Amino acid sequence: MSLWSSIPSKELVDSKNAKENHSISNFHQQLNHPRVGLLKRQISKPGVHQEFGYRNEGASSGSLASTFSSDDEDVLGRSNVALIGDSDITIDISSKKDESSDRSQWSNPVEFLLSCVSMSVGLGNVWRFPTTAYENGGGAFLIPYLIVLTFIGRPLYFMELALGQFSSYGGVKTWKIVPAFKGVGYGQAFGTWSIVTYYVSLMAITTFYFVQSFSIVLPWTVCDPTWSNDLCVDSSGNTSLSKIPNAQSSSEQYFYNFVLNHYDNIDDGIGLPDWRLALCLLFSWVILFLTMAKGVQSSGKVAYFTALFPYVVLITLLVRGLTLPGSITGIMYFITPKWGKLLEPKVWYNAVVQSFFSMGVGQGALQMFSSFNDFKHNIYRDAWIISLADTFTSLLAGCTIFGILGYLAHELNTDIESVVRSGSGLAFISYPDIIAKFDFAPQAFAVLFFLMLFTLGVGSAAGMAGGVITVICDQFPKFKKVYVTLVICIIGYLIGLVYITPGGQWILELVDYFGGGFVIFILVIIETIAINWIYGMRNLVRDIDFMLDQNLGIYWKFCWAFFIPVSLSSILIYSMVDLSLPTVGGVAFPYIAYVCGWMLPAIALSFIPIGFIHAVYCSRGSTLIERVRSTFRAKPTWRPKKEKYYKEWLFIKNN
């Protein structure tokens, strides 16, 4: 990383070349910086740890701005604080510009709130939450889910928002708080990127359905001989599937046979991408690029639509569903508990994974969003609003979907178990099935529904991809964000082609299980332990109390220091004992697929030892033990960026 990355100038200097020089004149030549003036000092001592100081224009020669060390990877201070001891060289930065002003900020605090809501309220709320609830006992799942949200999801959400806002850093650089674990940030970025790649492929399928919704006759409502077989039953009719052995609705055959060209197994490979879905995937990534191109200045404006429009559609569908016969039966099925499920560790594991997936915890996106906030922004209030909105949306989507499924079961004269499909099928089969039953303007309902799905996808994908982009831009500040965004979108498109092959849904299930839930679960445990047990819960609370001008209660301290690390570790251990690998329609993956799947968490977790070794290499200390110990202490750059807050925080910290 450039030693001068935080100096507001277009010209940057390589830190290694600068600090390896022992001649003051050569040092000045290598800097070649028009805004840097060297005070008269002796040449530095080779092989000795050095600290350099700089001061702002107008300051006296004895009043140093701050310091940075010759063996640190980043500038250790910002301005106007004299920390230097016996430095050999002092550098004068003639600039009145506050370093922190280089980082973009939200145009309006409401944009931050809506962007967080837009990211948290995504496709997972529409199809993943109701399906997970169904598979884990219906109403019984709601109990552990609400407990997890209260004592794990919400505290972690608030903690990650606080880390990003306090330091004004993204998901990786916030680990200046405990440098030894900075690999966790890279691992989370890897897991998030895994989710983004398949997430956008679902948006591509949504786009395909959206275009088809403008047809005079919705194509999935009737059986077409070009893609259906003798078992196909028109979704627009009232023929009971239960009366025909092995019958399938036209919506189901349309999805698998026409849209996906789905393979029943992938023993012979996954096939080639479908050109229609490839165009839809391209469109989805173009929309994401336009949303993220200017950072928070563009994504914040889009959030007004992506956060609010889905509620309009969901409430409309819920009201419409409640007027249909059988809908109340479906909703009762959704909220009726099966108490025996509460004793199964798998239920609690899925509740945690669903909470993380839904709220965006452990993905680095929350730190990214809050890093663009003003230092004193009230994220305490926002964390409560967003977590409650996420819970409300999941319950709203659950009632909406199960109400519609109850209607479908009533119309088909069957039970709810026979009409519920897991995974992507719930959104792309059951919903179109229901829309086909609407007597009035089914095309209009189809357009609104798939526009809503796409909107949900844009909000969440922009947040997750933005977190990855911020990691890169923080690490390489010379790179222009728009170009980084373009490259990320191109790479994402090329990877996404895998998911729109005939075997793409198999890969999606594999990546979702290993690269999404499993990786994030483990890394969140390590994150919580590192921050609250190594940096220290008291130090964390002190920082947040100072930032928000309020005292956090015992609830937050109990959850961060004890409940979250202990409960998550216990759930993970019990779940691993009874581990069930993913399948598609009850069919197991080839052995090589499971091997590739396990490689995803292996890669993500490998960043932790690599990051530790790099942190030790870059740390200070005359012996290896000293260098290792220093990686478990917060770096001097873990601090508020704005100088007026830094001075106040430093006083509180030292008293």
Buried (B, 14 or more C-beta within 10 A) or exposed (E): BBBBBBBBBEEBBBBEEBBEBEEBEEBBEBBEBEBBBBEEEEBBEEEEEBBBBBBBEEBEEEEBBBBBBBBBBBBBBBBBBBBBEEBBBBBBBEBEEBBBEBBBBBEEBEBBBBBBBBBBBBBBBBBBBBBBBBBBBBBBBBBBBBBBBBBBBBBBBBBBBBBBBBBBBBBBBBBBBBBBBBBBBBBBBBBBBBBBBBBBBBBBBBBBBBBBBEEEEBBBBBBBEEBBEEBBBBBBBEBBBBEEEEBBBBBBBBBBBBBBBBBEEBEEEBBEBBEBBBBBBBBBBEBBBBBBBBBBBBBBBBBBBBBEBBBEBBEBBBEBBBEBEBBBBBBBBBBEBEEEBBEBBBBBBBBBBBBBBBBBBBBBBBBBBBBBBEBBBBBBEBBEEBBEBBBEBBBBBBBBBBBBBBBBBBBBEBEBEBBBBBBBBBBBBBBBBBBBBBEEEBBEBBBBBBBBBBBBBBBBBBBBBBBBBBBBBBBEBEEEBBEBBBEBBEEBBEBBBBBBBBBBBBBBBBBBBBBBBBBBBBBBBBBBBBBBEBBBBEBBBBBBEBBBEEEBEEEBBBBBBEBBBEBBBEBBEBBEEEEEEBEBBEEEBEEEBBEBBEEBBEBBBBBBEEBBEBBBEBBBBEEEEEBBBBBBBBBBBBBBBBBEBBEEBBEEEEE
